Amino acid sequence: MKITIAFVAIAGVAAIAPIHSTVLRAQQAGARSLTDGVYTEAQAKRGDEVYAQNCASCHGATLTGTEMAPPLTGTEFKANWYDLTVGDLADKIRLAMPADDPGSLKKEQVADVVAYILGVSKYPAGQTELSTDTDVLKQIKIERPKP
């Protein structure tokens, strides 16, 4: 009886292992870096307009922050977001901004604003627009620059 249970358990693990391995490889393959060009210039341009209308009054016209709100570019901004993801940044904006009307921005507007922030922060643009899908954005890590 114990041998049968052990055999069934081993067979079950052996059957699941390839599936788990495939899922893990797919997740790793989907992981991207900001240096991969995760937004387009056109998207960042749209984000500039959304930012000017909804964010600049608190964060400043040049994203450098004010007494009311922190900077959205530069060393301080990047240091606060290292090891987090673009999805974390998008969630923060989507759920808590603008401060006077949280949650009022559409997912497309949030993606455009994030693209604008990335552009101002000198991350390269690419050929594909930044996704509005949180699961996709959570795979884009905000990393420290390579020495």
C-alpha positions, 0 to 999 in steps of 0.5 A, a space after each residue: 500500500 505504501 509503495 503504491 502511494 509513493 509510486 502515485 506521488 512520484 508519477 504525479 510529480 513527474 507529470 506536473 514537472 514539465 508543465 511547471 517548467 514550461 510555465 516558468 520558461 514562458 514567464 522568464 521569456 516575458 520578462 523585459 527591461 526598460 532598456 528594451 524599448 517598451 513604449 513608443 515616442 508617439 505614446 510618450 507624446 500623448 502622455 505629455 498631453 495627459 501629464 500636462 492636464 492632470 499631473 503637472 500642477 502637483 509634480 511640476 511641468 518638468 516632472 522634477 517635483 514640487 513641495 506638494 509632490 515628489 519628482 517623477 524623473 531623476 535620481 530620487 525618482 529612480 531610486 524609489 522605484 528600483 527593483 519594482 516594476 512598471 506595473 507597480 508604477 502604473 498601478 500607483 498612478 491608476 489607483 491614487 492619481 491625480 490626488 484631487 481625483 484618484 482613479 479618474 484616468 483611463 488605463 490608456 491614459 495611465 500607459 501614456 503617462 508612464 511612457 512619457 515618464 520613461 521618455 523624460 527619464 531617458 529610457 529608450 523608445 521602441 516599436 511597440 506601445 506600452 501595454 495597458 495590461 497590468 500582468 504584462 507591465 508587472 514583467 517589466 522591472 525597473 532596474 538600476 543602470 549597469 555600471 
